[in-house]
Amino acid sequence: MKVAGELTETDLKEVRKIMRSKWYWAKFILANWYGLALMLAVLWATVAGVTGTTKPNWRAIGIIWAVIAVVIAWSIYRTKTATERELSRLNSTLPDSIALTSDGLWFEGPNGASEFQPWRNFSRWREGQRVAILYRSEGTGFVILPVADLPGGELQSLRDLLQSALSLHDYVNTKCVG
């Protein structure tokens, strides 16, 4: 069975989602607590002014909201361009295709270059809607398999292959149990 080596932007987003810790957003908000506190203060001032509780300087509040909008727009733009650069850089280093066999993975690159990785080099896998991620046994590396274009039968065959190949090397907290 072969899968393409190249990723799309949607594939990369899903990889990030799968790899993201369940505490990601809590850590993100706590790391930026000062920005959140300032935004809540401006929001409170706006709501208090609209309800008539206070008489704020509307011009200043408008300028602050405009600055907040510019900062958010700039952040979104920077994130999008960084993602495009990362995707381009990542795709230039990925193999053209990945062949999955009963022995392991064959990475086939440009100009006929190839590399083999046996299943014992991988400890576990996770699947999303568009990608499957194989985690390496040692270190923090992983292999991304784009599976969005596989028909249902081939996708089930891939699941069966990964389940059988990696059940022989079932790792829990990096200690072999099987």
Residue, then its C-alpha position, 0 to 999 in steps of 0.5 A: m500500500k502506498v500513500a503520498g508523501e506531500l501534505t496539504e494545508t488542511d493535513l498540516k492543521e489536522v496534524r497540529k490538532i492531533m499533536r496538541s496537548k489537551w491543556y494547550w488552550a489553558k496554557f495559551i490563555l495563562a501565558n497571555w494573561y496580561g493581554l486577556a486582562l487588558m481586553l476584559a478591562v476594555l470590554w468592561a468599560t465598553v459595556a459599562g458605558v453602553t449601559g450608562t453605568t459610567k461615562p467613558n471617553w468613547r474616542a479612546i475606547g474606539i481607538i483601543w478597540a481599533v488597536i485590538a482589531v489591528v493586533i488580531a488581524w496582524s496575528i492571523y496574517r502572520t500565522k497564515t504566512a508562517t503556516e504557508r512557509e512551514l508547509s512549503r519547507l516541510n513538503s520539500t523534505l518529505p518523500d514523494s511516497i511512503a510504501l507500507t509493507s508487512d516489514g515496515l515503511w519504505f520512503e521513496g524520494p526524488n531521483g529513486a532514493s529510498e529508505f527503509q524503517p522497520w516497524r520496531n522503530f515505531s511505538r504507536w499511531r493515531e489517526g485523524q480524518r485526513v492523516a495518521i501519525l506514527y510515533r517513533s519508539e525513541g525520541t520525539g520524531f513521528v511520520i505523517l501518513p496522508v490518508a485522506d485520498l485513500p478509499g474506505g477499503e484501503l483505509q481499513s487495510l491500513r488500520d489493520l496493518l498498523q494495528s498488527a504491526l505495532s501491537l508487536h511493539d506496544y509501548v506504554n510510557t516508553k517501556c515495552v510490555g509485549 
